[in-house]
Amino acid sequence: MFTKRLREPIRRGEIDCTVRIWQSARVKVGNRYAMEGGAVEVLRIRQIELADITPALARRSGFAGVVDLLKVAKHGPGQAVYLIDFRFHPAE
């Protein structure tokens, strides 16, 4: 789900969103997705444009810049850009 270098900052709450380029949304609001040490709960999904991906959004997502983010965000032949807000829940 997330590249290895992003997992610890996500667990610490430093990263609370991600950008994905898919054919259609692959996660649902309210669902929790397992991750090492707990789960990520999807709070909101919205479709955005590539032009909406700013350097600030890239940094908020855990990347050095837009190009760095785009190298990881594209999955398969998809062209729809999604901004996904989430919260990490530690395992109980």
N, C-alpha and C positions, 0 to 999 in steps of 0.2 A: 504494500500500500504506500509506504513512504521509503525514500532512500535512507540507508542506514545512518548517514550523518545528520538527518533531521529528527530522528527518533528521540534522542535525549532532550533537545530543546522543546519538542512537543510535550514530553512528559513533564518538563519544568514549567509549562505554560507560556513559554516565550514565543511559540508559533501557534496561531489559532485560526489559520486559514490556509487554503491551498488552491492552486489553479490547475485545472485539468482540461485537456482538449480531447473530446470523445465524440463519437457519432451521436450518442444520447447519454443522458445522465445515468451513471452506474451506481449511485448511492441514493438513499432516501432520507429526507429530514426525519429526525427522531430515532433513526436506527443507530445502533452501536456496532462498531467494527473492531474486532480484536487487534491488539497491538501488544508487543512485549510490555509486560508490566501493567496491563489494563486494557482500556478500550477507548476509541475515539467516537464521540457522539456527534452526528451531523446536526447542526443547528439551523443552517440556512443554505440553500443552493440558488444561485441566480446565474442566468446566462449573460455574459458580457461580450464585448468585442475585443479583438487583439489590441486595439488602440487604448483600451482601458487598463492594460497592464503597464503600470508605471514603475519606475525604479523603487518608489516607496512600497508599492504592493509586493514587488519581488522580494524586498528585504523583509517585509512582514511575513512572507511565506517561507523565509529561511534561506533565500538565495542572494548572491552578491549583486545581481542585476537581472534585467529582463532577459538577456540572451541566455544566462545561466538557467533561469527558470524555464524558458521555452525548450531547452534541451531535454528536460525531464517531464514537462507537462503533456507532451503529445503522446497519445496511446493509440497506435494503429492508424487507420485512414481517417479518423474523425476530424471535423473542422469546427464543431461547436465548442466554444470556450465557456467554461463554468468556473465561477468563484464559489468555493465551498467553505463556509465558516463552521468550525467545530470546537469541541471542548474535550480534553483528555480526562478520563476517569481512571484513577489508579485501581488496581485489583484489590479486592477486599480480603 
